[in-house]
Amino acid sequence: MIIEDWIGVLGGAIFYLSWVVQVWETKKYGKPTFTSKFFWIRIIASLILLVEAIRVKSIGFFLVYIGTIIMMG
């Protein structure tokens, strides 16, 4: 893979990390918990994946990540 291809992988890994944080904090507090960490990680991942969607010229990915950013904001 070339460096540009890793942008999507990085974004996906960070997106997955948001769920790891959410599960960790839910176990820590003993109830379903979504802290600001979860939302900031998700916004950062969505922005990276948005860049990837624009790079590969994918309107589907673009719309999904714009929607995610809007819902998180």
C-alpha positions as CSV (number, residue, x, y, z in Angstrom):
1,M,0.0,0.0,0.0
2,I,1.1,3.5,-0.6
3,I,0.8,6.2,2.0
4,E,-2.5,7.6,0.7
5,D,-4.1,4.2,1.1
6,W,-3.3,4.2,4.8
7,I,-5.4,7.3,5.4
8,G,-8.6,5.2,5.3
9,V,-7.0,2.5,7.5
10,L,-6.0,5.1,10.0
11,G,-9.5,6.6,10.0
12,G,-11.1,3.2,10.4
13,A,-8.8,2.3,13.3
14,I,-9.5,5.6,15.1
15,F,-13.3,5.1,14.5
16,Y,-13.0,1.6,16.0
17,L,-11.1,3.1,19.0
18,S,-14.1,5.2,19.8
19,W,-16.1,2.1,20.5
20,V,-13.3,0.6,22.6
21,V,-13.3,3.8,24.7
22,Q,-17.1,3.6,25.0
23,V,-17.0,0.0,26.2
24,W,-14.2,0.7,28.6
25,E,-16.0,3.7,30.2
26,T,-19.3,1.8,30.3
27,K,-17.6,-0.9,32.3
28,K,-15.8,1.7,34.5
29,Y,-19.1,3.5,35.4
30,G,-21.3,0.4,35.4
31,K,-23.9,1.8,33.0
32,P,-24.0,2.9,29.4
33,T,-21.8,5.9,29.1
34,F,-20.8,8.2,26.2
35,T,-18.3,10.7,27.3
36,S,-16.8,13.6,25.4
37,K,-13.7,11.4,24.7
38,F,-16.0,9.1,22.6
39,F,-17.4,12.0,20.6
40,W,-14.0,13.7,20.0
41,I,-12.5,10.5,18.8
42,R,-15.5,9.9,16.6
43,I,-15.3,13.4,15.1
44,I,-11.5,13.1,14.4
45,A,-12.1,9.7,12.8
46,S,-15.0,11.0,10.7
47,L,-12.9,13.9,9.4
48,I,-10.0,11.6,8.4
49,L,-12.5,9.3,6.7
50,L,-14.1,12.3,5.0
51,V,-10.7,13.2,3.6
52,E,-10.4,9.6,2.3
53,A,-13.8,9.7,0.7
54,I,-12.9,12.9,-1.1
55,R,-9.6,11.4,-2.2
56,V,-11.2,8.4,-3.7
57,K,-14.1,10.4,-5.1
58,S,-16.8,8.4,-3.3
59,I,-20.1,10.3,-2.9
60,G,-21.5,7.5,-0.7
61,F,-18.6,7.7,1.8
62,F,-18.7,11.5,1.6
63,L,-22.4,11.7,2.5
64,V,-22.1,9.2,5.3
65,Y,-19.2,11.0,7.0
66,I,-20.8,14.4,6.5
67,G,-23.9,13.1,8.2
68,T,-21.8,11.6,11.0
69,I,-20.0,14.9,11.6
70,I,-23.3,16.8,11.7
71,M,-24.8,14.3,14.2
72,M,-21.7,14.4,16.4
73,G,-21.6,18.3,16.4
